[in-house]
Amino acid sequence: MKKFLGMIAVLAFVIMALPVSAQDYADTTEYSFEDDVVTGDLVRPDGELTVVRKRGKERSLIRVRQHFIPEMLKSVENL
């Protein structure tokens, strides 16, 4: 029974996909550049190339608090 329902589901998806794949592509636009001459130069920024050093491995300044949860529970007890 599961195989039959699976086959029906696959068949339904295939049938739904058929109109999408059979679209008419007659409304395409075509551009012709046969007679146009394109000229240009390579444009680069003026000046020196700047080289930047990579950051070294630094120790993080953020420290994980080991007793954070017990401190939070203590602060709630006084409310």
N, CA, C and O atoms as a printed pandas DataFrame, in Angstrom:
     atom_number atom_name residue_name chain_id  residue_number  x_coord  y_coord  z_coord
0              1         N          MET        A               1    0.828   -1.191    0.000
1              2        CA          MET        A               1    0.000    0.000    0.000
2              3         C          MET        A               1    0.877    1.262    0.000
3              4         O          MET        A               1    0.566    2.242   -0.677
4              5         N          LYS        A               2    1.988    1.225    0.775
5              6        CA          LYS        A               2    2.874    2.387    0.833
6              7         C          LYS        A               2    3.546    2.620   -0.517
7              8         O          LYS        A               2    3.723    3.761   -0.944
8              9         N          LYS        A               3    3.917    1.530   -1.182
9             10        CA          LYS        A               3    4.541    1.669   -2.496
10            11         C          LYS        A               3    3.570    2.269   -3.506
11            12         O          LYS        A               3    3.957    3.084   -4.344
12            13         N          PHE        A               4    2.304    1.860   -3.420
13            14        CA          PHE        A               4    1.285    2.380   -4.326
14            15         C          PHE        A               4    1.081    3.879   -4.121
15            16         O          PHE        A               4    1.005    4.637   -5.088
16            17         N          LEU        A               5    0.993    4.307   -2.855
17            18        CA          LEU        A               5    0.827    5.729   -2.564
18            19         C          LEU        A               5    2.072    6.522   -2.977
19            20         O          LEU        A               5    1.968    7.658   -3.440
20            21         N          GLY        A               6    3.236    5.919   -2.806
21            22        CA          GLY        A               6    4.473    6.571   -3.225
22            23         C          GLY        A               6    4.530    6.752   -4.726
23            24         O          GLY        A               6    4.959    7.798   -5.214
24            25         N          MET        A               7    4.099    5.735   -5.467
25            26        CA          MET        A               7    4.078    5.826   -6.924
26            27         C          MET        A               7    3.093    6.890   -7.391
27            28         O          MET        A               7    3.367    7.611   -8.350
28            29         N          ILE        A               8    1.957    6.992   -6.726
29            30        CA          ILE        A               8    0.970    8.017   -7.080
30            31         C          ILE        A               8    1.543    9.410   -6.811
31            32         O          ILE        A               8    1.340   10.326   -7.608
32            33         N          ALA        A               9    2.252    9.575   -5.698
33            34        CA          ALA        A               9    2.847   10.872   -5.375
34            35         C          ALA        A               9    3.904   11.253   -6.400
35            36         O          ALA        A               9    3.958   12.404   -6.832
36            37         N          VAL        A              10    4.742   10.308   -6.792
37            38        CA          VAL        A              10    5.770   10.586   -7.800
38            39         C          VAL        A              10    5.121   10.927   -9.129
39            40         O          VAL        A              10    5.560   11.856   -9.807
40            41         N          LEU        A              11    4.103   10.208   -9.506
41            42        CA          LEU        A              11    3.397   10.476  -10.752
42            43         C          LEU        A              11    2.748   11.860  -10.731
43            44         O          LEU        A              11    2.749   12.560  -11.744
44            45         N          ALA        A              12    2.201   12.252   -9.597
45            46        CA          ALA        A              12    1.583   13.583   -9.475
46            47         C          ALA        A              12    2.638   14.676   -9.643
47            48         O          ALA        A              12    2.376   15.674  -10.315
48            49         N          PHE        A              13    3.834   14.514   -9.045
49            50        CA          PHE        A              13    4.892   15.506   -9.197
50            51         C          PHE        A              13    5.367   15.594  -10.641
51            52         O          PHE        A              13    5.650   16.684  -11.137
52            53         N          VAL        A              14    5.456   14.467  -11.310
53            54        CA          VAL        A              14    5.894   14.466  -12.717
54            55         C          VAL        A              14    4.865   15.176  -13.587
55            56         O          VAL        A              14    5.224   15.952  -14.473
56            57         N          ILE        A              15    3.605   14.915  -13.337
57            58        CA          ILE        A              15    2.546   15.552  -14.130
58            59         C          ILE        A              15    2.532   17.056  -13.890
59            60         O          ILE        A              15    2.315   17.822  -14.829
60            61         N          MET        A              16    2.758   17.497  -12.656
61            62        CA          MET        A              16    2.791   18.928  -12.357
62            63         C          MET        A              16    4.006   19.594  -12.983
63            64         O          MET        A              16    3.941   20.774  -13.324
64            65         N          ALA        A              17    5.109   18.879  -13.145
65            66        CA          ALA        A              17    6.330   19.462  -13.687
66            67         C          ALA        A              17    6.305   19.556  -15.204
67            68         O          ALA        A              17    7.085   20.321  -15.771
68            69         N          LEU        A              18    5.456   18.823  -15.873
69            70        CA          LEU        A              18    5.409   18.835  -17.335
70            71         C          LEU        A              18    5.089   20.209  -17.921
71            72         O          LEU        A              18    5.791   20.630  -18.840
72            73         N          PRO        A              19    4.075   20.935  -17.448
73            74        CA          PRO        A              19    3.807   22.251  -18.034
74            75         C          PRO        A              19    4.950   23.242  -17.820
75            76         O          PRO        A              19    5.152   24.132  -18.646
76            77         N          VAL        A              20    5.689   23.104  -16.743
77            78        CA          VAL        A              20    6.800   24.002  -16.471
78            79         C          VAL        A              20    7.928   23.761  -17.462
79            80         O          VAL        A              20    8.541   24.715  -17.942
80            81         N          SER        A              21    8.210   22.510  -17.775
81            82        CA          SER        A              21    9.306   22.209  -18.682
82            83         C          SER        A              21    8.939   22.444  -20.135
83            84         O          SER        A              21    9.836   22.509  -20.976
84            85         N          ALA        A              22    7.660   22.576  -20.470
85            86        CA          ALA        A              22    7.240   22.749  -21.851
86            87         C          ALA        A              22    6.890   24.204  -22.153
87            88         O          ALA        A              22    5.994   24.461  -22.957
88            89         N          GLN        A              23    7.579   25.162  -21.526
89            90        CA          GLN        A              23    7.290   26.572  -21.752
90            91         C          GLN        A              23    7.737   26.983  -23.140
91            92         O          GLN        A              23    8.679   26.420  -23.698
92            93         N          ASP        A              24    7.051   27.970  -23.691
93            94        CA          ASP        A              24    7.397   28.489  -25.010
94            95         C          ASP        A              24    8.421   29.606  -24.824
95            96         O          ASP        A              24    8.151   30.584  -24.127
96            97         N          TYR        A              25    9.585   29.467  -25.440
97            98        CA          TYR        A              25   10.655   30.444  -25.300
98            99         C          TYR        A              25   10.708   31.380  -26.509
99           100         O          TYR        A              25   11.793   31.825  -26.883
100          101         N          ALA        A              26    9.579   31.685  -27.123
101          102        CA          ALA        A              26    9.525   32.545  -28.290
102          103         C          ALA        A              26    9.685   34.018  -27.911
103          104         O          ALA        A              26    9.960   34.836  -28.789
104          105         N          ASP        A              27    9.527   34.378  -26.665
105          106        CA          ASP        A              27    9.614   35.761  -26.220
106          107         C          ASP        A              27   11.025   36.138  -25.785
107          108         O          ASP        A              27   11.190   36.966  -24.889
108          109         N          THR        A              28   12.031   35.553  -26.397
109          110        CA          THR        A              28   13.407   35.881  -26.041
110          111         C          THR        A              28   13.864   37.107  -26.815
111          112         O          THR        A              28   13.357   37.396  -27.900
112          113         N          THR        A              29   14.825   37.824  -26.247
113          114        CA          THR        A              29   15.384   39.013  -26.884
114          115         C          THR        A              29   16.793   38.702  -27.341
115          116         O          THR        A              29   17.576   38.106  -26.602
116          117         N          GLU        A              30   17.110   39.100  -28.542
117          118        CA          GLU        A              30   18.433   38.829  -29.095
118          119         C          GLU        A              30   19.109   40.154  -29.410
119          120         O          GLU        A              30   18.523   41.021  -30.060
120          121         N          TYR        A              31   20.350   40.307  -28.944
121          122        CA          TYR        A              31   21.143   41.502  -29.200
122          123         C          TYR        A              31   22.275   41.140  -30.166
123          124         O          TYR        A              31   22.923   40.106  -30.006
124          125         N          SER        A              32   22.508   41.984  -31.156
125          126        CA          SER        A              32   23.558   41.743  -32.127
126          127         C          SER        A              32   24.597   42.861  -32.022
127          128         O          SER        A              32   24.265   44.036  -32.177
128          129         N          PHE        A              33   25.853   42.494  -31.761
129          130        CA          PHE        A              33   26.943   43.460  -31.638
130          131         C          PHE        A              33   27.980   43.259  -32.741
131          132         O          PHE        A              33   29.164   43.514  -32.523
132          133         N          GLU        A              34   27.568   42.818  -33.885
133          134        CA          GLU        A              34   28.507   42.496  -34.951
134          135         C          GLU        A              34   29.237   43.713  -35.481
135          136         O          GLU        A              34   30.437   43.621  -35.740
136          137         N          ASP        A              35   28.572   44.856  -35.658
137          138        CA          ASP        A              35   29.184   46.023  -36.262
138          139         C          ASP        A              35   29.799   46.980  -35.248
139          140         O          ASP        A              35   30.426   47.962  -35.646
140          141         N          ASP        A              36   29.643   46.728  -33.965
141          142        CA          ASP        A              36   30.169   47.627  -32.945
142          143         C          ASP        A              36   31.602   47.244  -32.598
143          144         O          ASP        A              36   31.915   46.068  -32.417
144          145         N          VAL        A              37   32.474   48.258  -32.508
145          146        CA          VAL        A              37   33.859   48.040  -32.115
146          147         C          VAL        A              37   34.007   48.511  -30.675
147          148         O          VAL        A              37   33.684   49.653  -30.349
148          149         N          VAL        A              38   34.482   47.647  -29.842
149          150        CA          VAL        A              38   34.669   47.976  -28.432
150          151         C          VAL        A              38   36.164   48.099  -28.173
151          152         O          VAL        A              38   36.917   47.146  -28.370
152          153         N          THR        A              39   36.589   49.280  -27.729
153          154        CA          THR        A              39   37.996   49.504  -27.409
154          155         C          THR        A              39   38.084   50.022  -25.980
155          156         O          THR        A              39   37.137   50.611  -25.459
156          157         N          GLY        A              40   39.216   49.797  -25.368
157          158        CA          GLY        A              40   39.388   50.277  -24.007
158          159         C          GLY        A              40   40.770   49.958  -23.503
159          160         O          GLY        A              40   41.521   49.212  -24.132
160          161         N          ASP        A              41   41.100   50.527  -22.366
161          162        CA          ASP        A              41   42.382   50.303  -21.715
162          163         C          ASP        A              41   42.144   49.680  -20.353
163          164         O          ASP        A              41   41.052   49.747  -19.789
164          165         N          LEU        A              42   43.191   49.081  -19.851
165          166        CA          LEU        A              42   43.142   48.519  -18.516
166          167         C          LEU        A              42   43.242   49.662  -17.514
167          168         O          LEU        A              42   44.197   50.438  -17.546
168          169         N          VAL        A              43   42.277   49.764  -16.642
169          170        CA          VAL        A              43   42.237   50.858  -15.673
170          171         C          VAL        A              43   42.627   50.312  -14.314
171          172         O          VAL        A              43   42.010   49.377  -13.803
172          173         N          ARG        A              44   43.666   50.910  -13.731
173          174        CA          ARG        A              44   44.124   50.529  -12.399
174          175         C          ARG        A              44   44.247   51.785  -11.541
175          176         O          ARG        A              44   44.453   52.877  -12.069
176          177         N          PRO        A              45   44.125   51.641  -10.257
177          178        CA          PRO        A              45   44.301   52.815   -9.403
178          179         C          PRO        A              45   45.768   53.245   -9.376
179          180         O          PRO        A              45   46.672   52.414   -9.455
180          181         N          ASP        A              46   45.987   54.547   -9.264
181          182        CA          ASP        A              46   47.345   55.072   -9.172
182          183         C          ASP        A              46   47.850   54.924   -7.745
183          184         O          ASP        A              46   47.070   54.970   -6.794
184          185         N          GLY        A              47   49.145   54.748   -7.602
185          186        CA          GLY        A              47   49.722   54.687   -6.270
186          187         C          GLY        A              47   50.416   53.369   -6.007
187          188         O          GLY        A              47   50.512   52.500   -6.872
188          189         N          GLU        A              48   50.891   53.253   -4.790
189          190        CA          GLU        A              48   51.639   52.071   -4.368
190          191         C          GLU        A              48   50.704   50.998   -3.842
191          192         O          GLU        A              48   49.600   51.276   -3.374
192          193         N          LEU        A              49   51.172   49.780   -3.930
193          194        CA          LEU        A              49   50.459   48.653   -3.363
194          195         C          LEU        A              49   50.800   48.566   -1.886
195          196         O          LEU        A              49   51.974   48.504   -1.520
196          197         N          THR        A              50   49.795   48.560   -1.046
197          198        CA          THR        A              50   50.011   48.524    0.400
198          199         C          THR        A              50   49.931   47.086    0.881
199          200         O          THR        A              50   48.971   46.373    0.590
200          201         N          VAL        A              51   50.948   46.668    1.619
201          202        CA          VAL        A              51   50.986   45.324    2.180
202          203         C          VAL        A              51   50.740   45.440    3.680
203          204         O          VAL        A              51   51.393   46.225    4.367
204          205         N          VAL        A              52   49.801   44.659    4.175
205          206        CA          VAL        A              52   49.442   44.709    5.590
206          207         C          VAL        A              52   49.807   43.381    6.222
207          208         O          VAL        A              52   49.523   42.312    5.680
208          209         N          ARG        A              53   50.443   43.472    7.382
209          210        CA          ARG        A              53   50.788   42.243    8.103
210          211         C          ARG        A              53   49.546   41.582    8.666
211          212         O          ARG        A              53   48.586   42.255    9.043
212          213         N          LYS        A              54   49.571   40.263    8.719
213          214        CA          LYS        A              54   48.478   39.530    9.338
214          215         C          LYS        A              54   48.588   39.666   10.848
215          216         O          LYS        A              54   49.677   39.801   11.406
216          217         N          ARG        A              55   47.441   39.625   11.485
217          218        CA          ARG        A              55   47.431   39.716   12.941
218          219         C          ARG        A              55   48.013   38.450   13.546
219          220         O          ARG        A              55   47.738   37.342   13.085
220          221         N          GLY        A              56   48.799   38.625   14.559
221          222        CA          GLY        A              56   49.371   37.477   15.244
222          223         C          GLY        A              56   48.355   36.832   16.158
223          224         O          GLY        A              56   47.281   37.380   16.409
224          225         N          LYS        A              57   48.708   35.667   16.648
225          226        CA          LYS        A              57   47.806   34.987   17.573
226          227         C          LYS        A              57   47.922   35.667   18.928
227          228         O          LYS        A              57   48.984   35.689   19.551
228          229         N          GLU        A              58   46.820   36.208   19.356
229          230        CA          GLU        A              58   46.782   36.889   20.643
230          231         C          GLU        A              58   45.865   36.126   21.576
231          232         O          GLU        A              58   44.945   35.424   21.157
232          233         N          ARG        A              59   46.142   36.286   22.818
233          234        CA          ARG        A              59   45.313   35.656   23.824
234          235         C          ARG        A              59   44.018   36.452   23.975
235          236         O          ARG        A              59   44.042   37.682   23.970
236          237         N          SER        A              60   42.907   35.767   24.108
237          238        CA          SER        A              60   41.621   36.430   24.254
238          239         C          SER        A              60   41.538   37.114   25.612
239          240         O          SER        A              60   41.991   36.569   26.619
240          241         N          LEU        A              61   40.961   38.302   25.634
241          242        CA          LEU        A              61   40.774   39.020   26.890
242          243         C          LEU        A              61   39.480   38.627   27.588
243          244         O          LEU        A              61   39.228   39.074   28.707
244          245         N          ILE        A              62   38.669   37.813   26.961
245          246        CA          ILE        A              62   37.411   37.365   27.554
246          247         C          ILE        A              62   37.685   36.118   28.380
247          248         O          ILE        A              62   38.227   35.132   27.882
248          249         N          ARG        A              63   37.317   36.175   29.603
249          250        CA          ARG        A              63   37.492   35.035   30.510
250          251         C          ARG        A              63   36.125   34.445   30.848
251          252         O          ARG        A              63   35.188   35.182   31.154
252          253         N          VAL        A              64   36.011   33.139   30.794
253          254        CA          VAL        A              64   34.771   32.461   31.121
254          255         C          VAL        A              64   34.672   32.368   32.639
255          256         O          VAL        A              64   35.581   31.881   33.312
256          257         N          ARG        A              65   33.549   32.847   33.155
257          258        CA          ARG        A              65   33.352   32.801   34.603
258          259         C          ARG        A              65   32.894   31.402   34.996
259          260         O          ARG        A              65   31.900   30.900   34.472
260          261         N          GLN        A              66   33.606   30.786   35.902
261          262        CA          GLN        A              66   33.321   29.403   36.297
262          263         C          GLN        A              66   32.084   29.295   37.193
263          264         O          GLN        A              66   31.398   28.273   37.177
264          265         N          HIS        A              67   31.799   30.329   37.965
265          266        CA          HIS        A              67   30.705   30.248   38.940
266          267         C          HIS        A              67   29.545   31.157   38.554
267          268         O          HIS        A              67   28.884   31.710   39.433
268          269         N          PHE        A              68   29.287   31.323   37.276
269          270        CA          PHE        A              68   28.257   32.253   36.823
270          271         C          PHE        A              68   26.858   31.794   37.228
271          272         O          PHE        A              68   26.084   32.594   37.754
272          273         N          ILE        A              69   26.520   30.537   36.997
273          274        CA          ILE        A              69   25.168   30.040   37.286
274          275         C          ILE        A              69   24.871   30.071   38.783
275          276         O          ILE        A              69   23.800   30.541   39.166
276          277         N          PRO        A              70   25.767   29.595   39.647
277          278        CA          PRO        A              70   25.460   29.710   41.081
278          279         C          PRO        A              70   25.300   31.160   41.536
279          280         O          PRO        A              70   24.459   31.438   42.390
280          281         N          GLU        A              71   26.078   32.079   40.995
281          282        CA          GLU        A              71   25.928   33.486   41.363
282          283         C          GLU        A              71   24.579   34.032   40.916
283          284         O          GLU        A              71   23.964   34.821   41.634
284          285         N          MET        A              72   24.111   33.625   39.743
285          286        CA          MET        A              72   22.802   34.062   39.272
286          287         C          MET        A              72   21.691   33.512   40.165
287          288         O          MET        A              72   20.731   34.223   40.462
288          289         N          LEU        A              73   21.808   32.257   40.595
289          290        CA          LEU        A              73   20.797   31.675   41.476
290          291         C          LEU        A              73   20.784   32.374   42.826
291          292         O          LEU        A              73   19.716   32.562   43.408
292          293         N          LYS        A              74   21.941   32.760   43.333
293          294        CA          LYS        A              74   22.003   33.498   44.603
294          295         C          LYS        A              74   21.319   34.855   44.479
295          296         O          LYS        A              74   20.633   35.279   45.409
296          297         N          SER        A              75   21.491   35.543   43.356
297          298        CA          SER        A              75   20.886   36.855   43.194
298          299         C          SER        A              75   19.368   36.764   43.097
299          300         O          SER        A              75   18.682   37.721   43.459
300          301         N          VAL        A              76   18.819   35.648   42.622
301          302        CA          VAL        A              76   17.373   35.487   42.498
302          303         C          VAL        A              76   16.760   35.127   43.839
303          304         O          VAL        A              76   15.596   35.444   44.083
304          305         N          GLU        A              77   17.502   34.481   44.702
305          306        CA          GLU        A              77   16.960   34.043   45.991
306          307         C          GLU        A              77   16.540   35.223   46.849
307          308         O          GLU        A              77   15.631   35.079   47.666
308          309         N          ASN        A              78   17.154   36.363   46.701
309          310        CA          ASN        A              78   16.851   37.511   47.547
310          311         C          ASN        A              78   15.622   38.285   47.093
311          312         O          ASN        A              78   15.199   39.212   47.784
312          313         N          LEU        A              79   15.042   37.936   45.963
313          314        CA          LEU        A              79   13.869   38.659   45.476
314          315         C          LEU        A              79   12.640   38.267   46.186
315          316         O          LEU        A              79   11.565   38.788   45.891
